[in-house]
């Protein structure tokens, strides 16, 4: 349908999982994209798929918690795409722990990547989003930002803060015509859960995780990607400051 024809998007954490799925769906809808991440291999592998959809797909290696890297990322995006219409803050990590068994280094990693990274990248891209005329920021949050979960303190806090970042951005930049929204997935079958799969075995993990979702299954990355597509397109032109649950019914409990 080309709902994003000639739009330009930057997707952080775009080499794997949800970020890769968003990049694939966006390019299939006519979008020009830059994906970024810390690892060359997954980025290069994802590019082989994206280039089947568009000639305007690029990747930049970047550590989103490093201000110098982020400044370079914004500059490269301007050079490669000629500007920016859509920013997807997708990069994130999960590390388990409660107050007593969360090491400071783990706390810093989770908060820095999940929150500081979104702030730095958005800040660096604001001038491009202002010039777009249809600036659009989509933050990939989590159902854990709405409801506390055991042994996930830093992650829950980082995502709850990202939700507030979304609402503040929506109010601060509404007059500039820049929309801020978020999506909140529940359990999505990505590498983030590989530790649990290894401990339980894949099928047992899937059965346990499916049980907590009223629809009876875990999600897949494309479930989130199509929600991001809706928020990135003109179909959601009068929506800002909202958070869309993609959670198989978990938030209805």
Secondary structure, DSSP 8 states (H G I E B T S, - for coil): --TTTT-EEEEETTTSHHHHHHHHHHHHTT-EEEEEES-HHHHHHHHHHHHHH-S-EEEEE--TT-HHHHHHHHHHHHHHHSS-SEEEE-------B-TTT--HHHHHHHHIIIIIHHHHHHHHHHHHHHHHSS-EEEEE--GGGTS--TTBHHHHHHHHHHHHHHHHHHHHTTTTT-EEEEEEESSB-SGGGHHHHHHH-HHHHHHHHHHTSTTSS-B-HHHHHHHHHHHHSGGGTT--S-EEEESTTGGG-
